[in-house]
């Protein structure tokens, strides 16, 4: 999210600029150089797959992560990928760049037990989001976008956990509050919230605008009720799919417990053309998706 830098006539910074400065002080992880290098190649007149492949293969962990991403069932690739060049060709440069960003994001944080649980939960929500988007086949909603959104949707949480000593208590309150929006609980304790911080990171890490906007709005009921929001329909559906995926994860495993389905579930199902009964009918297939990433 780009916040305008407007000044006031008296020379003092505007509220918008003050908020922008406060957000940047939160300690957003810097964009890894490899993302810039891949993006530069992608935007060139004649992108070179070989050169991008060499960049990725120079990092064994990054190469393995890209291959694992390409072999995920929700992308529906008919051929099993065994090398970085194959992954680049089958996924395409744009999706490969997103996968590199997602792998780099996880690396940007200390490998504590709490962060590991968070990333594991995000990976499951992303997998279920991609699978659900693929199975619904709604216009403008791709499995790749849903998967990417699921991975990055809550990245602001780990940034705030690292930056704010008391954010863990705020997070617990936000997860259990069935009345106020998640972000309203955060804003009562802090000058910002994880949706704003996450959208800023997504913007600076070159994710598509639609995904950045959806991250910013994903706790707002009006963003799912698309006719009440400035978001495009595809962005609203990204939010609805990820919220439904999180609900599935909670039902099937008891993990990632929040009160968000109480606030956003009905409108999510409506936007996706689903019912609770039809969602329950998908439980067995959803369990298979989760088993594939364990």
URJOMO-V121601 format. One record per residue. PHI is phi as a letter, one per 40 degrees, with the letter a starting at -180 (* if undefined). Layout:
BEGIN
phi:PHI
phi:PHI
END
This chain:
BEGIN
phi:*
phi:c
phi:c
phi:d
phi:b
phi:c
phi:c
phi:b
phi:d
phi:c
phi:g
phi:c
phi:c
phi:c
phi:c
phi:c
phi:c
phi:c
phi:c
phi:d
phi:c
phi:c
phi:c
phi:c
phi:c
phi:c
phi:g
phi:c
phi:d
phi:c
phi:c
phi:c
phi:d
phi:c
phi:c
phi:c
phi:c
phi:c
phi:c
phi:d
phi:c
phi:c
phi:c
phi:c
phi:c
phi:b
phi:d
phi:b
phi:c
phi:c
phi:c
phi:c
phi:c
phi:c
phi:c
phi:c
phi:c
phi:c
phi:b
phi:d
phi:c
phi:c
phi:c
phi:c
phi:c
phi:c
phi:c
phi:c
phi:c
phi:c
phi:c
phi:c
phi:c
phi:c
phi:c
phi:g
phi:c
phi:c
phi:b
phi:c
phi:c
phi:b
phi:a
phi:c
phi:d
phi:c
phi:c
phi:c
phi:c
phi:c
phi:c
phi:g
phi:c
phi:c
phi:c
phi:c
phi:c
phi:c
phi:c
phi:c
phi:c
phi:c
phi:c
phi:c
phi:c
phi:c
phi:c
phi:c
phi:b
phi:d
phi:c
phi:c
phi:c
phi:c
phi:c
phi:d
phi:c
phi:c
phi:c
phi:c
phi:c
phi:c
phi:c
phi:c
phi:c
phi:c
phi:c
phi:c
phi:c
phi:c
phi:c
phi:c
phi:c
phi:c
phi:c
phi:c
phi:f
phi:c
phi:d
phi:g
phi:b
phi:b
phi:c
phi:c
phi:c
phi:c
phi:c
phi:c
phi:c
phi:c
phi:c
phi:c
phi:d
phi:b
phi:c
phi:c
phi:c
phi:c
phi:c
phi:c
phi:c
phi:c
phi:c
phi:b
phi:c
phi:b
phi:c
phi:d
phi:c
phi:c
phi:c
phi:c
phi:c
phi:c
phi:c
phi:b
phi:c
phi:c
phi:b
phi:c
phi:c
phi:d
phi:c
phi:c
phi:c
phi:c
phi:c
phi:c
phi:b
phi:b
phi:c
phi:a
phi:a
phi:c
phi:c
phi:c
phi:c
phi:c
phi:c
phi:c
phi:c
phi:d
phi:c
phi:c
phi:c
phi:g
phi:c
phi:d
phi:d
phi:c
phi:c
phi:c
phi:c
phi:c
phi:d
phi:c
phi:b
phi:c
phi:b
phi:c
phi:d
phi:c
phi:c
phi:c
phi:c
phi:d
phi:c
phi:b
phi:b
phi:c
phi:c
phi:c
phi:d
phi:c
phi:c
phi:c
phi:c
phi:d
phi:c
phi:c
phi:c
phi:c
phi:c
phi:c
phi:c
phi:c
phi:c
phi:d
phi:c
phi:c
phi:c
phi:c
phi:b
phi:g
phi:c
phi:f
phi:c
phi:a
phi:b
phi:c
phi:c
phi:d
phi:c
phi:b
phi:c
phi:c
phi:c
phi:c
phi:c
phi:c
phi:c
phi:c
phi:g
phi:b
phi:b
phi:c
phi:c
phi:c
phi:c
phi:c
phi:c
phi:c
phi:d
phi:c
phi:c
phi:c
phi:c
phi:c
phi:c
phi:c
phi:c
phi:c
phi:b
phi:c
END
